[in-house]
Amino acid sequence: MSTMFADTILIVFISVCTALLAEGITWVLVYRTDKYKRLKAEVEKQKRQEEKLKNNNRDLSMVRMKSMFAIGFCFTALMGMFNSIFDGRVVAKLPFVPLSYIQGLSHRNLLGEDYTDCSFIFLYILCTMSIRQNIQKMLGLAPSRAATKQAGGFLGPPPQAAKFS
């Protein structure tokens, strides 16, 4: 047997012995204590609750998706009708000149260069964004803050990163 092979076996044996020694010390000082057992049980309980919350949020989103498709279909149909009714009509006067990238929406299908003139679509979008949320809150149908925070999303707050102290 060559010395290189014997050295390799010796190093593997030393590694196994030191790993066993380290685990033995850890078991004596940590794993067998009541405090560790209690904290581990608490962590497992919280993990199950977090998993349950994630599953519930996913299921809630799936249930709400049906109405979102129906609302999208209805709004698309209504939008065509309202656009034909209000086409080319100034429906409001804005107290400011919108930013250039918003002017295409705020001045849509309007004649003239007065960008304080407001089109139907711009006013409708602004009203719908604010009024619908308030109606949902008044009727108690708005998603909870916890669900919104957990879900995150495009316009929602980013998920909290782990904090190290």
Secondary structure, DSSP 8 states (H G I E B T S, - for coil): --HHHHHHHHHHHHHHHHHHHHHHHHIIIIITSHHHHHHHHHHHHHHHHHHHHHHHHHHHHHHHHHHHHHHHHHHHHHHHHHHHHHTT---EE-SS---HHHHHHHTTT--SS-TTEE-HHHHHHHHHHHHHHHHHHHHT-S--HHHHHHH--SSS---------
